[in-house]
Amino acid sequence: MRSSTPRRVLATLLVLSLMGAVTGGTTLSALASDTDNAGNTFAAGSVNIADNDGGGSSPLYNLTGKEPGQGAQRCIKVTYGGTLNGEVRLYTDSALGALGPYTDITITPGTQSGSPAFASCAGFTPDPGGNLFSGTLSGFRTAHSDWATGLADAGPGNATSWTPGDSVVYRYRVTVADDDAAVNKTTGTHRFVWEGQNK
């Protein structure tokens, strides 16, 4: 009885060794496979808007000494570029002087034949939809002072959005109101902003 115990222990150890060898062999012989999708890239589109005023160095109008009813007519061409369609809004974020309430302004979108010099309205044809705005300069500033309140222009042909390459010519008619309160007042310098955004 005593002599058989070592044999049993040796037999047990041998079995465990063989099981370990079998198990280890299975782990080392695992198969592998993979797949991939290469060459990925992502690029954002762009929105660009410009006008023909020579980089902003020339004002659309610069009028002095005007009498009631007198004024000027000027035109500016705005072109939409980039790669994405978008919306264009017009506003002024400038503070206005005391003449603002007595300055009448009419803004009319349209087209222009040829390539006239900046501010010239030669060959201008208004769009069938009529004026974008008609009122006082102060009224325009109150109603349209930033993008959120900007005056939206549907663009050429009253499209729902502007597409790259679209352009619109805007005719500005500016006159002094027939009111004695306008005497010796000024609007101060101010700007008009056309902003394009892709939504």
C-alpha positions as a printed NumPy array, in Angstrom:
array([[  0.   ,   0.   ,   0.   ],
       [  2.772,   2.454,   0.9  ],
       [  4.841,   1.673,  -2.185],
       [  2.024,   2.575,  -4.626],
       [  1.626,   6.178,  -3.376],
       [  4.748,   7.62 ,  -5.108],
       [  3.677,   5.951,  -8.324],
       [  0.253,   7.563,  -8.11 ],
       [  1.829,  10.983,  -7.484],
       [  4.156,  10.54 , -10.45 ],
       [  1.268,   9.47 , -12.677],
       [ -0.775,  12.479, -11.616],
       [  2.099,  14.858, -12.318],
       [  2.609,  13.291, -15.723],
       [ -1.057,  13.757, -16.645],
       [ -1.008,  17.415, -15.517],
       [  2.171,  18.018, -17.523],
       [  0.594,  16.568, -20.643],
       [ -2.56 ,  18.686, -20.153],
       [ -0.448,  21.825, -19.762],
       [  1.45 ,  21.003, -22.913],
       [ -1.781,  20.482, -24.854],
       [ -3.308,  23.715, -23.511],
       [ -0.186,  25.756, -24.171],
       [  0.005,  24.46 , -27.675],
       [ -3.55 ,  25.562, -28.365],
       [ -2.846,  29.138, -27.156],
       [  0.257,  29.572, -29.287],
       [ -1.409,  28.349, -32.483],
       [ -4.185,  31.116, -32.62 ],
       [ -5.03 ,  32.384, -36.141],
       [ -5.191,  36.148, -37.06 ],
       [ -6.905,  38.277, -39.728],
       [ -7.562,  42.012, -40.275],
       [ -9.068,  44.469, -42.749],
       [ -8.632,  48.224, -43.187],
       [-10.078,  51.292, -44.922],
       [ -7.289,  53.707, -45.912],
       [ -6.959,  57.147, -47.53 ],
       [ -9.597,  58.975, -45.477],
       [ -9.668,  62.785, -45.416],
       [-12.128,  65.526, -44.485],
       [-12.138,  69.171, -45.626],
       [-14.518,  71.976, -44.718],
       [-16.098,  74.143, -47.401],
       [-15.791,  77.911, -47.554],
       [-17.88 ,  81.049, -47.811],
       [-16.503,  84.22 , -49.338],
       [-18.152,  87.535, -50.152],
       [-16.612,  90.588, -51.794],
       [-17.533,  93.853, -53.493],
       [-16.028,  96.083, -56.171],
       [-15.106,  99.076, -54.   ],
       [-11.385,  98.483, -54.292],
       [-10.853,  96.962, -50.864],
       [-12.98 ,  99.386, -48.895],
       [-10.81 , 102.414, -49.58 ],
       [-13.542, 104.278, -51.485],
       [-16.874, 105.202, -49.835],
       [-20.09 , 104.59 , -51.702],
       [-21.003, 108.235, -51.14 ],
       [-19.375, 111.247, -49.539],
       [-21.753, 114.192, -49.769],
       [-21.496, 117.661, -48.234],
       [-23.477, 120.898, -48.425],
       [-26.648, 119.297, -49.768],
       [-29.978, 121.105, -49.717],
       [-33.346, 119.452, -48.944],
       [-34.244, 117.037, -51.707],
       [-30.699, 116.874, -53.017],
       [-28.629, 113.73 , -52.883],
       [-26.925, 111.123, -55.001],
       [-27.322, 107.759, -56.652],
       [-24.527, 105.213, -56.318],
       [-24.108, 101.51 , -57.148],
       [-21.983,  98.713, -55.687],
       [-21.593,  95.125, -56.905],
       [-21.477,  92.305, -54.358],
       [-20.226,  88.869, -55.412],
       [-20.636,  85.605, -53.502],
       [-17.782,  83.076, -53.652],
       [-16.39 ,  80.078, -51.821],
       [-17.651,  76.522, -52.268],
       [-20.87 ,  76.441, -50.22 ],
       [-24.297,  77.942, -50.799],
       [-25.364,  80.467, -48.201],
       [-27.503,  83.366, -47.089],
       [-26.538,  87.018, -47.464],
       [-27.752,  89.783, -45.146],
       [-27.179,  93.526, -45.237],
       [-26.809,  95.767, -42.186],
       [-24.962,  98.732, -40.679],
       [-23.355,  98.497, -37.272],
       [-22.167, 102.112, -37.265],
       [-23.283, 104.819, -34.869],
       [-25.034, 107.63 , -36.748],
       [-24.938, 111.371, -36.233],
       [-27.861, 113.77 , -35.894],
       [-28.622, 113.818, -39.629],
       [-29.494, 110.102, -39.642],
       [-33.232, 110.662, -39.076],
       [-33.297, 113.244, -41.899],
       [-31.407, 111.179, -44.469],
       [-33.7  , 109.269, -46.804],
       [-32.231, 106.133, -48.318],
       [-33.546, 103.657, -50.872],
       [-31.7  , 100.408, -51.594],
       [-32.605,  98.553, -54.78 ],
       [-31.052,  95.27 , -55.963],
       [-30.52 ,  94.617, -59.638],
       [-28.007,  93.955, -62.391],
       [-25.629,  96.103, -64.378],
       [-24.476,  95.706, -67.945],
       [-20.795,  95.745, -68.795],
       [-18.119,  96.427, -66.214],
       [-18.718,  99.983, -65.018],
       [-16.449, 101.65 , -62.503],
       [-17.329, 101.386, -58.813],
       [-20.196, 103.621, -57.679],
       [-21.421, 104.28 , -61.221],
       [-24.989, 103.201, -61.922],
       [-24.66 , 103.26 , -65.713],
       [-26.608, 100.353, -67.204],
       [-28.328,  99.474, -63.922],
       [-31.547,  97.439, -64.187],
       [-33.618,  96.968, -61.004],
       [-34.915,  93.532, -60.084],
       [-38.662,  92.967, -60.61 ],
       [-39.154,  92.586, -56.843],
       [-38.478,  96.279, -56.242],
       [-36.666,  97.951, -53.366],
       [-35.05 ,  96.088, -50.486],
       [-35.408,  99.109, -48.231],
       [-36.885, 102.59 , -48.347],
       [-36.823, 104.864, -45.302],
       [-34.405, 106.891, -43.208],
       [-30.826, 105.968, -42.535],
       [-31.571, 105.893, -38.801],
       [-34.535, 103.633, -39.465],
       [-32.297, 101.247, -41.361],
       [-29.766, 101.233, -38.496],
       [-32.486, 100.562, -35.922],
       [-33.963,  97.665, -37.884],
       [-30.768,  96.128, -39.304],
       [-27.734,  96.46 , -37.042],
       [-26.14 ,  92.985, -37.123],
       [-26.393,  89.526, -38.675],
       [-29.347,  88.494, -36.522],
       [-31.426,  91.483, -37.663],
       [-29.798,  91.869, -41.072],
       [-31.867,  92.563, -44.16 ],
       [-31.916,  89.267, -46.055],
       [-31.588,  89.326, -49.821],
       [-32.701,  86.176, -51.606],
       [-30.09 ,  86.797, -54.278],
       [-30.307,  86.607, -58.056],
       [-33.716,  85.519, -59.277],
       [-35.11 ,  85.402, -55.717],
       [-33.366,  82.091, -55.084],
       [-33.588,  80.557, -51.623],
       [-29.82 ,  80.938, -51.207],
       [-26.787,  82.381, -52.957],
       [-24.512,  80.019, -54.869],
       [-20.804,  80.534, -55.637],
       [-20.44 ,  83.019, -58.483],
       [-23.719,  84.861, -57.817],
       [-23.599,  88.65 , -57.831],
       [-26.04 ,  91.478, -57.179],
       [-25.677,  95.204, -57.86 ],
       [-27.197,  97.456, -55.208],
       [-28.311, 100.965, -56.113],
       [-28.316, 103.462, -53.251],
       [-30.339, 106.641, -53.523],
       [-29.554, 109.027, -50.669],
       [-31.26 , 112.409, -50.175],
       [-31.626, 115.023, -47.452],
       [-35.172, 115.299, -46.091],
       [-37.049, 118.574, -46.63 ],
       [-36.922, 119.549, -42.956],
       [-35.347, 122.599, -41.304],
       [-34.079, 120.306, -38.529],
       [-31.55 , 118.862, -41.003],
       [-29.595, 122.111, -41.265],
       [-25.891, 121.855, -40.354],
       [-26.169, 118.231, -39.246],
       [-24.144, 115.243, -40.384],
       [-24.576, 111.475, -40.36 ],
       [-20.922, 110.901, -39.533],
       [-19.002, 108.161, -41.309],
       [-20.758, 104.826, -41.467],
       [-20.46 , 101.529, -43.256],
       [-22.748,  98.972, -44.857],
       [-21.965,  95.302, -44.309],
       [-22.921,  92.374, -46.52 ],
       [-22.372,  89.169, -44.587],
       [-22.66 ,  85.671, -46.003],
       [-23.199,  82.568, -43.892],
       [-23.725,  78.923, -44.709],
       [-26.487,  77.471, -42.553]])
